[in-house]
Amino acid sequence: MNTYTEDIQKVSKLINRLDAELLLAHALDTPRAFLIAHGDEKMGTLARWKFHTLVQKRKRGIPLAYLTGHKEFYGLDFLVNKHTLVPRPDTELMVEEVMQEIKKSKNQITIIDVGTGSGCIPISILHTIRTSGLSVICKYYATDISKKALNIAKQNADKHNVHITFKHGNLLEPFSPELRTLNSQLIITANLPYLTQTQFDEEPSIQHEPHSALVAEHEGLALYEELLKQIKTYHLKPKTYLEIDPSQTKKISNFITDIFPTAKIEIQKDLSGNDRVVKIII
């Protein structure tokens, strides 16, 4: 029977070595550091079966996060499953941008995360507010059209001890009566589906993630256009943050201007230097 190290070396011919180590740690229900310190130990039959089953699934392209049920985002551990998009490092930029805005505010803030998925954006922001010792009063809401995704988001909020009011529905529709009487400063964040069907078809790494959380019509921008039209219908004046594909900068800027002719538009770049977050000041 092979040792932990030998098993990892063997399957590293099939999948990435780091993935192999993380899957073995998951199969053994132990930290990855334990494998490094105890590489000469051998695993039992059940753990071996579980490990090799996970390796075969990873080989087929199933995301590591779905196999382990966890994904790190903004330094926090989030529960994920096949009903939620796997959080990406690029999305951390939105958290950073919103935090900069919050630090400048002296008033009560209402924040709505639209299409929250795993809840990684609002939870990271609230956790950062708490650990930074900021005295800002923040009311947080989040919506998603998927009840199964909202269930995961609620579990993550409980896990990180933050209070968010979750509502089921399309974009801002669950808030229509409340938004009309909103008096506090409003921030809206949204990492909605923004890929085209062609982009989805041509990227093997995302084939196992929920199609509805990735792809939108009208060159990937249909849901953002609908969201902005809702903002206009409800006569809101939020600071709005949208995550986009770098190829969409011109197109999204054009329809923002069509809907809000006087809006100020700022484009923030991710660590790779690509346009990633659109900030709209109405």
Buried (B, 14 or more C-beta within 10 A) or exposed (E): EEBBBEBBBEBBEEBEEEBBBBBBBBBBEBEBEBBEEBBEEEBEEEBBEBBBEBBEBBEEEBBBBBBBEBBEBBEBEBBBBEBBBBBBEBBBBBBBBBBEBBEEBEEEBBBBBBBBBBBBBBBBBBBBBEEEEBEBEBBBBBBBBBEEBBBBBBBBBEBBEBEBBBBEEBBBBBBEEBBEEBEBBBBBBBBBBBBBEEBBEEEEEBBBBBEEBBBBEEBBBBBBBBBBBBBEEBEBEBBBBBBBBBBBBEBBBEBBEEBBEEBEBEBBEBEEEEBBBBBBBB
